[in-house]
Amino acid sequence: MTRPINGLICAHYLEAHVRNARPDVILNFWLYPAGFAAVTVGRKLGLPVVVGSVGSDLNAIRDPFSRWLTRRTLIGASRVITKSEQLRREAVSMGADPSKLHVVVNGCDSGIFFVRNRNAARQELNIARNAELIVFVGRMNRAKGIDELFESVAALSEKNPHLRLAYVGDGPELAPMQEKTRSTGLTNRVLFAGPCSSLQVAQWLAASNLLALPSYAEGCPNAVIEALSCGRPVVATSVGSMPELVDSRCGMLVPPRQVKSLTNALDAALSCEWDENAIAHHFRREWDQVAQEVFAICKASREHDRSQRLLQQSRFTQSGVAAD
């Protein structure tokens, strides 16, 4: 019930901190309520505001009020950053000025995510060398397609005695999925790693044959970028920025919520001979590069704001001279 006023509440508490900090630019990621608050405070204090969309703040807006306020945020910001071309198009469809939009794709820490020896990683994780290991990395909720993935693996396990599935992540459906695994007698096939650090995620990816991420909706998922950096193919749904990250050279895309399509893609991907080094170089992007691009956008926003102020002052001065 409070969602329509959350942005104003955020702005109320944010203003004093921004006023004391006296920044050149306000930068925010997540359009509503935080982005709306940033734009509100920026307008009041005369500061340029750069807002960024991370995915579900554009793809999965919960109600008409939030959509309207998100639209106001997009229109009112000095610049808008999106993590994918798909999100940029969505922002344009909601009224954002295309000239203010910038696509800055996520990066990856290549010091953690890189091609490693699969057998060595499996020995560390106590995974059999002959296993065909599918790894899921993400939040354990149904919108990530974890049920469809389970059903696909259950179907494939009937003909593939070496097939294994590892869920890496935490969330509300972790315990129910563990119970489902016990009740279906697949405890020897399905593993649950729980919440993992970046180093542990990299270890699971190195041990895997492929990453599966059959989400119903996505922005620009780090798990896909990390898997590719590790040289592992990806089977995912054709949602969000997935088509921008995954093609036939590094994986397969299927429609969301379709178990049969997912099952066939997993089966085909496990049968393919993938070039892990080619996959690792398919998408190579460091977080430092992301930071530099964001900084350049903030700098351009500040410089544009200053030039507009100077222009307004010049017009004011000229109008005063004309009046004299």
Residue, then its C-alpha position, 0 to 999 in steps of 0.5 A: m500500500t505504501r509503494p506509491i509514496n516510497g520514492l518520496i519517503c526515500a527522497h525525504y531521508l536522502e536530501a540531507h545527506v546529498r546536501n551535506a556531501r555537495p556532489d557534482v552528480i548523483l548516481n543511482f542504480w534501481l529506478y523506483p523508488a531509489g531512482f525516483a528519490a535521486v531525481t527528486v533530490g537532484r531537481k531540488l538541489g540543482l544537481p544532474v542525476v544519472v540513473g541505471s536500470v538493473g533489469s527487473d526494475l524495468n522488466a517486472i514492474r509490479d503495479p501501475f503506480s510504480r510504472w508511472l513513477t518509473r516513467r517519471t524517473l526515466i524522463g526526469a533523469s539527466r542520463v539513463i544507463t541500462k545493462s542491455e540493449q533490450l532494457r534500452r528499448e524498454a526504457v524508450s518504450m516508456g518515454a525515455d529520450p533515446s539521446k540520454l540512454h547509454v548501454v553499459v553491459n556488466g563485466c566480470d572479474s577475470g582474476i576469479f572467472f577464467v578457464r580452469n582444469r575441469n578434473a582438478a575442480r571436480q576433485e576439489l568438489n568431490i564430483a566424479r570425473n565421468a559426471e555430466l554436470i549441469v550447474f545452476v547459479g542464482r537465487m532459488n526461486r521459481a522465476k529462475g526456472i528451477d522447477e523446469l530445470f529439475e524436470s528436465v534433468a529428471a527426464l534425462s537421467e533415465k537415459n544418462p546414468h552420469l548426469r548430475l545437477a548442482y544448484v548453487g545459490d540460496g533463496p525461498e525455494l531451497a528447502p522445498m527443492q531439497e524436499k522434492t529431490r528426496s521425495t523423487g529419489l534423486t538425491n544422488r543426482v541433484l546437489f545443493a551447494g547453497p550460498c557461495s562466494s565468487l571463488q566458490v561459484a567459479q569452482w563450480l563453473a570450472a567443474s561443470n559441463l555447462l551452466a543452465l539458467p532457464s529464467y522467466a525474465e532477466g536483465c544482464p545476468n552475471a552468472v552467464i557472463e561468469a560461465l562464459s569467462c570460465g569457458r563453459p557453454v550456457v543453456a538459457t531462456s531467450v529473455g532479457s539480454m540473453p540473446e545479446l550474450v549467448d549464440s550458437r558459438c557458446g550455447m543454446l537458447v530456448p523459450p521460457r517455461q517449456v520443459k521439453s525444449l529445455t530438455n532437448a537443449l540440455d541433451a544437445a549441449l551435453s553432446c556437443e564438443w565445445d571449444e572452451n577457449a573460444i567461449a572464454h574469448h567470446f565475451r571478455r569484459e572487465w569491471d574496470q571497463v564498466a567503471q570507466e564507461v559509467f564515469a564518462i557518462c557521469k562526467a558528460s552529465r556534469e559538463h552538460d549541466r554546467s553548459q546549460r547553466l552558463l547558457q541560461q546565465s548568458r541569456f538572462t544577462q543578455s535579456g537584462v542588457a536588452a531591457d536596459 
